[in-house]
Amino acid sequence: MVTRSKNRSLYQCYNARCRGARIVCGKGHTLGSTDNGNGTISLLKLKRGAPLEYSVCQACIDFASMGSPLTKKDRGWA
């Protein structure tokens, strides 16, 4: 049985964007728990398949779902 998170993830949002080596919100929201203080997230987290579930996304009015959450095996490539 596969357990899936009920939290929204950046993997599911059409507004998540890669800019250089960073992940940003295309709607300008500051992503919580950032690792550099400027509201962006390191692309390495995406590469490693981290969950990318941030509190700011959970109640975001701009969240645009692309569908079901990805399973852990379908995330990342490192």
MARNU-786190 format. One record per residue: residue in one letter; x, y, z of N, C-alpha, C in turn. Coordinates in steps of 0.2 Angstrom, whole numbers. Layout:
N
+--------+-------+-------+-------+-------+-------+-------+-------+-------+-------+
: torvex :  n.xx :  n.yy :  n.zz : ca.xx : ca.yy : ca.zz :  c.xx :  c.yy :  c.zz :
+--------+-------+-------+-------+-------+-------+-------+-------+-------+-------+
:      a :     X :     Y :     Z :     X :     Y :     Z :     X :     Y :     Z :
...
+--------+-------+-------+-------+-------+-------+-------+-------+-------+-------+
This chain:
78
+--------+-------+-------+-------+-------+-------+-------+-------+-------+-------+
: torvex :  n.xx :  n.yy :  n.zz : ca.xx : ca.yy : ca.zz :  c.xx :  c.yy :  c.zz :
+--------+-------+-------+-------+-------+-------+-------+-------+-------+-------+
:      m :     4 :    -6 :     0 :     0 :     0 :     0 :     4 :     6 :     0 :
:      v :     3 :    11 :    -5 :     7 :    17 :    -5 :     3 :    22 :    -1 :
:      t :     7 :    26 :     3 :     4 :    31 :     7 :     6 :    38 :     4 :
:      r :     1 :    42 :     2 :     3 :    48 :    -1 :     1 :    54 :     4 :
:      s :     5 :    59 :     3 :     4 :    65 :     8 :    -2 :    69 :     5 :
:      k :    -6 :    71 :    10 :   -12 :    76 :     8 :   -10 :    83 :     7 :
:      n :    -4 :    84 :     9 :    -1 :    91 :     8 :     0 :    93 :     1 :
:      r :    -1 :    99 :    -1 :     1 :   102 :    -7 :     8 :   102 :    -8 :
:      s :    11 :   101 :   -14 :    18 :   101 :   -15 :    19 :   105 :   -21 :
:      l :    25 :   108 :   -21 :    27 :   112 :   -27 :    28 :   107 :   -34 :
:      y :    28 :   101 :   -33 :    28 :    96 :   -39 :    21 :    97 :   -42 :
:      q :    16 :    98 :   -38 :     9 :    99 :   -41 :     7 :   105 :   -43 :
:      c :    11 :   111 :   -42 :     9 :   118 :   -44 :    11 :   120 :   -50 :
:      y :     7 :   123 :   -55 :     9 :   126 :   -61 :    13 :   132 :   -60 :
:      n :    13 :   135 :   -54 :    16 :   141 :   -53 :    23 :   141 :   -51 :
:      a :    25 :   134 :   -49 :    32 :   133 :   -47 :    37 :   134 :   -53 :
:      r :    42 :   138 :   -52 :    47 :   139 :   -58 :    54 :   138 :   -56 :
:      c :    58 :   136 :   -61 :    65 :   136 :   -59 :    68 :   142 :   -63 :
:      r :    72 :   145 :   -59 :    76 :   151 :   -61 :    83 :   150 :   -59 :
:      g :    87 :   148 :   -64 :    94 :   146 :   -62 :    94 :   140 :   -58 :
:      a :    98 :   141 :   -52 :    98 :   135 :   -48 :    93 :   136 :   -42 :
:      r :    88 :   140 :   -43 :    83 :   141 :   -38 :    76 :   139 :   -40 :
:      i :    72 :   137 :   -35 :    64 :   137 :   -37 :    61 :   143 :   -34 :
:      v :    57 :   146 :   -38 :    53 :   152 :   -35 :    45 :   150 :   -37 :
:      c :    41 :   155 :   -34 :    34 :   155 :   -35 :    33 :   160 :   -41 :
:      g :    30 :   157 :   -46 :    28 :   162 :   -52 :    23 :   167 :   -50 :
:      k :    20 :   167 :   -44 :    15 :   172 :   -42 :    18 :   176 :   -37 :
:      g :    24 :   175 :   -36 :    28 :   180 :   -31 :    28 :   178 :   -24 :
:      h :    25 :   173 :   -22 :    24 :   171 :   -15 :    31 :   169 :   -12 :
:      t :    33 :   171 :    -6 :    39 :   168 :    -3 :    38 :   161 :     0 :
:      l :    42 :   157 :    -3 :    42 :   150 :    -1 :    45 :   149 :     6 :
:      g :    41 :   146 :    11 :    43 :   145 :    18 :    49 :   141 :    19 :
:      s :    52 :   142 :    24 :    58 :   138 :    26 :    63 :   138 :    21 :
:      t :    65 :   144 :    18 :    70 :   144 :    13 :    77 :   143 :    16 :
:      d :    81 :   141 :    11 :    88 :   140 :    14 :    93 :   146 :    13 :
:      n :    90 :   151 :    10 :    95 :   157 :     9 :    92 :   164 :    11 :
:      g :    86 :   164 :    13 :    83 :   170 :    16 :    79 :   174 :    10 :
:      n :    79 :   172 :     4 :    76 :   177 :    -1 :    70 :   174 :    -4 :
:      g :    67 :   169 :    -1 :    60 :   166 :    -3 :    61 :   161 :    -8 :
:      t :    67 :   159 :   -10 :    67 :   154 :   -15 :    70 :   147 :   -12 :
:      i :    70 :   142 :   -16 :    73 :   135 :   -13 :    78 :   133 :   -18 :
:      s :    83 :   130 :   -16 :    88 :   127 :   -20 :    85 :   121 :   -24 :
:      l :    87 :   122 :   -31 :    85 :   117 :   -36 :    88 :   110 :   -34 :
:      l :    93 :   109 :   -29 :    96 :   103 :   -27 :    90 :    99 :   -23 :
:      k :    86 :   102 :   -20 :    80 :    99 :   -16 :    76 :    95 :   -21 :
:      l :    75 :    98 :   -27 :    71 :    95 :   -32 :    75 :    89 :   -35 :
:      k :    81 :    90 :   -37 :    85 :    85 :   -39 :    85 :    79 :   -35 :
:      r :    86 :    80 :   -28 :    86 :    75 :   -23 :    79 :    71 :   -22 :
:      g :    74 :    74 :   -24 :    67 :    71 :   -23 :    64 :    73 :   -17 :
:      a :    66 :    79 :   -14 :    63 :    81 :    -7 :    56 :    82 :    -8 :
:      p :    52 :    82 :    -3 :    45 :    83 :    -3 :    42 :    89 :    -6 :
:      l :    46 :    95 :    -5 :    44 :   101 :    -7 :    37 :   103 :    -5 :
:      e :    35 :   102 :     1 :    28 :   104 :     4 :    29 :   109 :     9 :
:      y :    28 :   115 :     7 :    29 :   121 :    11 :    22 :   124 :    14 :
:      s :    22 :   127 :    20 :    16 :   129 :    23 :    13 :   134 :    19 :
:      v :    17 :   139 :    16 :    14 :   144 :    12 :     9 :   141 :     6 :
:      c :    11 :   136 :     4 :     7 :   133 :    -2 :     0 :   129 :     0 :
:      q :     0 :   128 :     7 :    -6 :   124 :     9 :   -12 :   127 :     9 :
:      a :   -12 :   134 :    10 :   -19 :   138 :     9 :   -18 :   143 :     4 :
:      c :   -14 :   142 :    -1 :   -12 :   147 :    -6 :   -18 :   148 :   -11 :
:      i :   -21 :   154 :   -12 :   -26 :   155 :   -16 :   -24 :   155 :   -24 :
:      d :   -18 :   155 :   -25 :   -15 :   155 :   -32 :   -13 :   148 :   -34 :
:      f :   -13 :   143 :   -29 :   -11 :   136 :   -30 :   -15 :   133 :   -36 :
:      a :   -11 :   131 :   -41 :   -14 :   128 :   -48 :   -12 :   121 :   -48 :
:      s :   -16 :   117 :   -46 :   -15 :   110 :   -46 :   -14 :   107 :   -53 :
:      m :    -8 :   103 :   -54 :    -7 :    99 :   -60 :   -10 :    92 :   -59 :
:      g :   -12 :    90 :   -54 :   -15 :    83 :   -53 :   -13 :    80 :   -46 :
:      s :   -13 :    74 :   -46 :   -11 :    70 :   -40 :    -4 :    71 :   -38 :
:      p :    -2 :    70 :   -31 :     5 :    70 :   -29 :     9 :    65 :   -32 :
:      l :    15 :    66 :   -33 :    20 :    61 :   -36 :    22 :    57 :   -30 :
:      t :    23 :    50 :   -32 :    26 :    46 :   -27 :    33 :    47 :   -26 :
:      k :    36 :    45 :   -21 :    43 :    46 :   -19 :    47 :    44 :   -25 :
:      k :    46 :    38 :   -28 :    50 :    35 :   -33 :    50 :    39 :   -39 :
:      d :    45 :    43 :   -40 :    44 :    47 :   -46 :    47 :    54 :   -46 :
:      r :    50 :    56 :   -40 :    53 :    62 :   -39 :    60 :    62 :   -40 :
:      g :    63 :    68 :   -42 :    71 :    68 :   -42 :    74 :    64 :   -47 :
:      w :    81 :    65 :   -48 :    84 :    61 :   -52 :    92 :    60 :   -50 :
:      a :    93 :    62 :   -44 :   100 :    61 :   -41 :   100 :    55 :   -37 :
+--------+-------+-------+-------+-------+-------+-------+-------+-------+-------+
